[in-house]
């Protein structure tokens, strides 16, 4: 597995490492179909980077999807954000949080992140 450096169109590098579907298959030990179901369930969320579906490594906790991520991704989708917009929001530093939403989630600040996501309406 060789994660690549990439950017979402129009942005500076938001994540240093992105994983493609084949990378996720290897890392998670599941089929490509299961990876796509994780996307559909919003357990993981890809963005199109250079035309390829990729997931930032920050969305994983070792070899598993970050447990607190799914609920936040559902809130973002319910608020009308596209997958690319939701990924961008998760990775972009937020002044009110003092960090990016994904970093806040990783620091067990789930309620704060979800409140911020709900306020995007």
C-alpha positions in Angstrom: 0.0 0.0 0.0 1.4 3.4 -1.0 -0.9 6.3 0.0 -0.4 9.3 -2.2 -0.2 13.0 -1.5 -3.0 14.9 -3.1 -5.4 17.8 -2.8 -9.0 18.3 -3.3 -9.5 20.6 -6.3 -8.9 24.2 -5.5 -7.5 23.6 -2.0 -4.1 23.4 -0.4 -3.2 19.9 0.8 -5.7 19.1 3.5 -4.4 15.7 4.2 -0.9 14.4 3.8 -2.0 10.9 3.0 -5.0 9.7 1.1 -6.1 6.0 0.7 -7.7 4.7 -2.5 -10.3 1.9 -2.5 -7.6 -0.7 -3.2 -5.5 0.7 -0.3 -8.6 0.4 2.0 -9.2 -3.2 0.8 -5.7 -4.1 1.9 -5.7 -2.1 5.1 -9.2 -3.1 6.3 -9.0 -6.7 5.0 -12.4 -6.4 3.2 -13.7 -6.6 -0.3 -14.1 -3.6 -2.6 -17.8 -4.0 -2.3 -17.6 -3.8 1.5 -15.5 -0.6 1.2 -18.2 0.9 -1.0 -20.9 -0.1 1.5 -18.9 1.7 4.2 -19.1 4.8 2.0 -22.9 4.3 1.5 -23.4 3.8 5.3 -21.3 7.0 5.8 -19.0 5.0 8.1 -16.2 6.4 5.8 -16.4 9.1 3.3 -14.4 9.5 0.2 -13.7 12.6 -1.8 -12.7 12.7 -5.5 -9.0 13.7 -5.6 -7.5 13.9 -9.0 -10.6 12.0 -10.3 -10.1 9.1 -7.9 -12.1 8.2 -4.8 -9.8 8.6 -1.8 -10.2 8.7 2.0 -7.9 10.8 4.2 -6.0 8.6 6.7 -7.3 10.8 9.5 -10.7 9.1 9.1 -9.2 5.8 10.3 -8.2 4.6 13.8 -5.5 2.1 13.0 -7.2 -0.4 10.7 -10.8 0.6 11.5 -12.9 3.6 10.6 -12.9 6.2 13.4 -16.0 5.3 15.5 -17.1 8.9 16.1 -17.0 9.8 12.4 -20.2 8.2 11.2 -22.7 10.3 13.1 -20.9 13.5 12.1 -20.9 12.5 8.4 -24.6 11.8 8.6 -25.3 15.3 10.1 -23.2 16.9 7.3 -25.1 14.9 4.6 -28.4 15.8 6.2 -27.4 19.5 6.0 -26.9 19.1 2.3 -23.1 18.9 2.0 -21.7 16.9 -0.8 -19.2 14.2 0.0 -16.4 16.4 -1.2 -17.7 19.4 0.8 -18.0 17.2 3.9 -14.5 15.9 3.6 -13.2 19.4 3.1 -15.1 20.7 6.1 -13.8 17.8 8.3 -10.2 18.6 7.4 -10.3 22.4 7.4 -9.2 24.2 10.6 -12.1 25.8 12.4 -11.4 29.0 14.4 -14.1 28.2 17.0 -12.7 24.7 17.7 -9.1 25.8 17.4 -8.4 22.8 15.2 -10.0 20.9 12.3 -13.2 19.0 13.1 -11.5 15.6 12.4 -8.7 16.5 14.9 -11.4 17.5 17.4 -13.2 14.2 16.9 -10.0 12.3 17.4 -9.6 14.3 20.7 -13.0 13.0 21.9 -14.8 16.3 21.3 -17.7 14.6 19.4 -20.5 16.8 20.8 -18.7 20.0 19.9 -18.0 18.8 16.3 -21.6 17.7 15.8 -22.9 21.1 17.1 -20.7 22.9 14.6 -21.9 20.5 11.9 -25.5 21.2 12.7 -24.9 25.0 12.7 -23.9 24.8 9.0 -27.6 25.1 7.9 
